[in-house]
């Protein structure tokens, strides 16, 4: 039974005994006894048990590859001590990791399995990426094809560009026409020569458009010679025009600011010029009894500031209407008080038309500015009450005056451009042409423009072929839809405009007036009224004139400067800084 060929254990044991006997040296051979054969028998059983476990944990091909080499090591007595130690140290089944030969085979098998899993996962990821890329590519190509169909042809683009230019030109012509009409009614400027022969007829025509019935319009003629003009003929002509205009009605008055001393003049010269103005006014039958002192505040002035704090001026009315109750200017608080105080000074550098490069001298500054025109224009554009119109005389031989007129027109145009009366700044496009519904599968659509989603390029790493393919599609999209971040302002037919509401917030602890208050003023006669001295003011005139008033400011000196608060309170005349 021991030699039965069907017994694997017996065959291995017998083969091992024969092999060990043959490997012993000739002189050292020993007869197999029970004691010597038992360890060999135990090793054979452990070996067969380990081979069965190894066969279960490895593939058939791998087991067949290592079976002969493992058997050869066992037959060479290289595994006996490890097998016996593993069997004696642990209960069955045998721990293969305790036998170095088996442990190495299992480690190689696990490494091979890990590589196979990694290869399989990489192949699966590659197939998923290819499928994802193919799906995204089909959708993007469909969307790009849809966008290509929406791109207008070259002929259509040329036509739209021509229509845009035509629309802008038409809009500019409309704005320029509005500016011309507005300037003719509210800020009329006439370029004159030294004789000024056309001023009175043209001003009469201008005045007749708004006078309506007699007594409704007040005229204030501004004549400012704070710095004496360089041309004597022009000054004499202006004084003649002043006398003519003031003598036209009892509602007309002249505001004449006399020269003042500065660093470039002498006191005797200033006195001579002042007497020249007074003589001309007296020759024109002007009443010079109403002398007014202008008091300027110099709180923020520098220590070396040598400008005068006061200036003399006249509220000159025609002597033909002296003592007449029909003259509303004679009842002004400023004329009765004889002074206007707390007047701010305007820096020449802040005036319209100031040249920062040439920095003109004090004698040249008088020929350049029109601050009074700007103040009246700002008030008129704001539609403040009472309405004030401006009629100014600019010199036709000075380029600075032409530049100032261009600046005034530009200010009026900007007001029109931002008002609700102006058409949209860009040509409106019909909704049917710009807002067609677009069916996109992957790309976005917002405000009439296609949008490339930012997460598309994040699907794949930057160094992968899939990312390069998507990047090429992105470049094609950018060519079809350039500047996609910029919003399209031509898509809407109507352009929404800003609207506002009164601001009743509290500033500096001053509570706003209750808008729901009821005001019931007790009637007070003129004799009992004690008005505070505020200067020559329109509110004072309104308290005596029982009709709607339109104040026409007629400036014979472009340098005549007033602040915008002139018509809401006292006249705030200013003079140039002569440093």
Secondary structure, 3 states (H helix, E strand, C coil): CCCCCCCHHHHHHHHHHHHHHHHCCHHHCCCCCHHHHHHHHHHHHHHHHHHHHHHHHCCHHHHHHHHHHHHHHHHCCCCHHHHHHHHHHCCCCCCHHHCHHHHHHHHHHHHHHHHHHHHHHHHHHHHHHHHHHHHHHHHHHHHHHHHHHHCCCHHHHHHHHHHHHHHHHHHHHHHHHHHHHHHHHHEEEEEECCCCCCHHHHHHHHHHHHHCCCCCEEEEEEEECCCCCCCHHHHHHHHHHHHHHHCCCCCEEEEEECCCCCCCCCHHHHHHHHHHHHHHHHHCCEECCCEEEEEECCCCCCCCCCCCCEEEEEEEEEHHHCCCCCCHHHHCHHHHHCEEEEECCCCHHHCCCCCCCCCCCHHHHCCCCCHHHHHHHHHHHCCCCCCEEEEEEEECCCHHHHHHHHHHHHHHHHHHHCCCCCCCCCCCCCHHHHCCCCCCCCCEEECCEEECCCCCHHHCCCCCHHHHHHHHHHHHHHHHCCCCCCCCCCCCCCCCCCCCCCCCCCECCECCCCCCCCCCCCCCCCCCCCCCCCCCEHHHHHHHCCCCCEEEEEECCCCCEECHHHHCCECCEECCCCC
